[in-house]
Amino acid sequence: MAAQYTLVLGTRTWSSWSLRPYVAMRATGAPFEEVVIRLRRHEAPSTRDEILKHSPAGRVPVLKITEHGRTTTVWDSLAICETLADRHPDAKLWPDDANARAIARSYAAEMHSGFPDLRDQMTMEFGRTLPTPDLRDATKQQIARILEAWTQALDNYRGDFLFGGFSVADCMYAPVVSRFLTYGVALPPKVKAYCERMMALPAMQDWGRAAKAEVDAGLPEYASL
Ligand SMILES: N[C@@H](CCC(=O)N[C@@H](CS)C(=O)NCC(=O)O)C(=O)O
C-alpha cells in the first residue's frame, strides 16, 4: 500500500519555508493531505502549540509519512525536499548528472542557510504587490548574488528551470521569485522569463489562490504585526 503523506504548512501568504516542500511534493505527483497552521497566532491554541502537535522542532513545514502502520515525521524544508527526492526518483527532483547535482545542491543549501537580509527586508507576501523597501546594502548584494546565480544556471543548463528540468533548487528559490514580484525588483529578461515560468506552475497557481483567500479573509501584512 502506498504511503500516506500529510504536509503541515504555515499561513500560505507568509510561509516561505512551507512553499518550498509544497512545490516539491506537487512535483512528485503523489497525493497528500494538507494541514495549514496560522502563523503569529498568540491566543490559545498558539501557533507554537499547534505546531508542537506535529513536530518537536516547533517549526513548519513538517511532512508526516504513514506506512505499514507507522508514522515518520520529517521537519525542515530541505530535509523534506531531500526525502521526497529519495522516495520519488521518477520525479527527478535532482539532476541526473552528478556534477550538475552537486551544483544544484549548493544552490539549494546557499538559499537554505543564507540571504538573511533579503529574508528580513522582503518578507514573503505571496501574490501581493508592495512598494520596494529602502534596501540595505547587504540586501542589494544578496539580490545581486541571486540574479547572478540564476543567470549562470539558466545559461549553463539551458532549460526552463535552473538545472534544465524542475529540481529542488527551483523549489528552494520559489519564495524568492514571489518576493521579487511582490517588491518590484528589476529583473533581466532571462530571469524575468524564468520567474514567469515558475509562477505559471500549477502548484504556484494553487498556492496563490489559497494565499489570496487568506488575504480576502483579512490577513494583514506580516510587517504590520
Ligand atoms: N530552517 C527551517 C525554518 C522553518 C521556519 O522558520 N518556519 C517558520 C514559518 S515560515 C515557523 O515555523 N515559525 C514558527 C512561528 O511562527 O511560530 C526550514 O527550513 O524549514
PDBQT file of the ligand as one rigid body, heavy atoms in Angstrom, charges set to zero:
ROOT
HETATM    1  N1  LIG A 301      15.001  26.061   8.717  1.00  0.00    +0.000 N 
HETATM    2  C1  LIG A 301      13.573  25.822   8.797  1.00  0.00    +0.000 C 
HETATM    3  C2  LIG A 301      12.871  27.137   9.064  1.00  0.00    +0.000 C 
HETATM    4  C3  LIG A 301      11.396  26.940   9.355  1.00  0.00    +0.000 C 
HETATM    5  C4  LIG A 301      10.716  28.194   9.887  1.00  0.00    +0.000 C 
HETATM    6  O1  LIG A 301      11.365  29.122  10.376  1.00  0.00    +0.000 OA
HETATM    7  N2  LIG A 301       9.376  28.204   9.777  1.00  0.00    +0.000 N 
HETATM    8  C5  LIG A 301       8.589  29.296  10.320  1.00  0.00    +0.000 C 
HETATM    9  C6  LIG A 301       7.438  29.643   9.386  1.00  0.00    +0.000 C 
HETATM   10  S1  LIG A 301       7.934  30.116   7.753  1.00  0.00    +0.000 SA
HETATM   11  C7  LIG A 301       7.949  28.843  11.620  1.00  0.00    +0.000 C 
HETATM   12  O2  LIG A 301       7.637  27.690  11.797  1.00  0.00    +0.000 OA
HETATM   13  N3  LIG A 301       7.717  29.765  12.533  1.00  0.00    +0.000 N 
HETATM   14  C8  LIG A 301       7.093  29.442  13.776  1.00  0.00    +0.000 C 
HETATM   15  C9  LIG A 301       6.248  30.539  14.309  1.00  0.00    +0.000 C 
HETATM   16  O3  LIG A 301       5.973  31.490  13.547  1.00  0.00    +0.000 OA
HETATM   17  O4  LIG A 301       5.856  30.420  15.453  1.00  0.00    +0.000 OA
HETATM   18  C10 LIG A 301      13.127  25.167   7.481  1.00  0.00    +0.000 C 
HETATM   19  O5  LIG A 301      13.874  25.220   6.507  1.00  0.00    +0.000 OA
HETATM   20  O6  LIG A 301      12.049  24.540   7.446  1.00  0.00    +0.000 OA
ENDROOT
TORSDOF 0
